[in-house]
């Protein structure tokens, strides 16, 4: 069986370092808001290219806290609207509704699976306060038009950077492009902890202070609570693990690009849609900088049969994601909305194995079995 993602094998590479820092944290007797968190926040901010990184409990909380901070700062209020892609993972929507803001779902581009920026302006009205872009599957959702629309309408741009850490657009890393970004270090992410964790990244000094307070019960001084906050803190042991793994992130992303390029060049099935518009002659020079291949997602009109074929031949695949947010029971008030492109994507996508520990033989076997379908 070729696993979709072999987390044990990925982390075994760094087991000696991980065990060492775990032991150091245990022996320190300090488990929250200590030197390890400070170190990781400093290194993460430097890596992404921002002034501030605030460690939090998970990626969902990172987005929740950004929006909550904007409300406390008077930039947003309950009932304001946030534009968001209709085909994102539900966590992006939950961050909005949890703050009693209104998500305005917009169709993605069928070729990139990211928010279709050409559709934005017709969804903007006096209650619109932000655009939340999702760098889905590891591909940056950004261009000059997006920036111009935000400036023209005085909108915040919030990045859901859960799947794209390390990606670059015009020399700038995702997580530094907008006003603020939510980052996830769920174990399966390109930079994965050994448990849940996340971070907010931003260049906004006031926002960073507010997020840090809100994540710590609304407090900047012990037992003094200025805001109705949350308990959402990155713990010392996960920060220590992440600091170890951050050193290897670029190398792992490079390996992901190599595998993705080989897939794109060698999967030849006529009914399979590969990631769109890749200029192979520039793949490692330009385009690879724009994509860190958190997932390698193909489309097929009869996905289930293709998935069964792969399973029967020892290839583990996953579907990201089978049901779009607006059709979930959790959002039954949105169930009557129609998003045809989103529907097509959710009905056809299939994620093939792609991880930095796959061997050349693994990759070739996946290609052979796909092509034999």
HELIX and SHEET records of a PDB file:
HELIX    1   1 UNK A    7  UNK A   12  1                                   6    
HELIX    2   2 UNK A   15  UNK A   28  1                                  14    
HELIX    3   3 UNK A   35  UNK A   48  1                                  14    
HELIX    4   4 UNK A   59  UNK A   72  1                                  14    
HELIX    5   5 UNK A   90  UNK A   98  1                                   9    
HELIX    6   6 UNK A  117  UNK A  119  5                                   3    
HELIX    7   7 UNK A  121  UNK A  123  5                                   3    
HELIX    8   8 UNK A  136  UNK A  138  5                                   3    
HELIX    9   9 UNK A  144  UNK A  153  1                                  10    
HELIX   10  10 UNK A  205  UNK A  214  1                                  10    
HELIX   11  11 UNK A  236  UNK A  246  1                                  11    
HELIX   12  12 UNK A  249  UNK A  266  1                                  18    
HELIX   13  13 UNK A  280  UNK A  282  5                                   3    
HELIX   14  14 UNK A  287  UNK A  290  5                                   4    
HELIX   15  15 UNK A  303  UNK A  312  1                                  10    
HELIX   16  16 UNK A  325  UNK A  327  5                                   3    
HELIX   17  17 UNK A  329  UNK A  334  5                                   6    
HELIX   18  18 UNK A  340  UNK A  348  1                                   9    
HELIX   19  19 UNK A  360  UNK A  371  1                                  12    
SHEET    1   A 7 UNK A  52  UNK A  56  0                                        
SHEET    2   A 7 UNK A 198  UNK A 202 -1                                        
SHEET    3   A 7 UNK A 180  UNK A 184 -1                                        
SHEET    4   A 7 UNK A 156  UNK A 160  1                                        
SHEET    5   A 7 UNK A 128  UNK A 134  1                                        
SHEET    6   A 7 UNK A  81  UNK A  85  1                                        
SHEET    7   A 7 UNK A 102  UNK A 106  1                                        
SHEET    1   B 2 UNK A 168  UNK A 169  0                                        
SHEET    2   B 2 UNK A 172  UNK A 173 -1                                        
SHEET    1   C 2 UNK A 219  UNK A 221  0                                        
SHEET    2   C 2 UNK A 224  UNK A 225 -1                                        
SHEET    1   D 2 UNK A 296  UNK A 299  0                                        
SHEET    2   D 2 UNK A 349  UNK A 352 -1                                        
END                                                                             
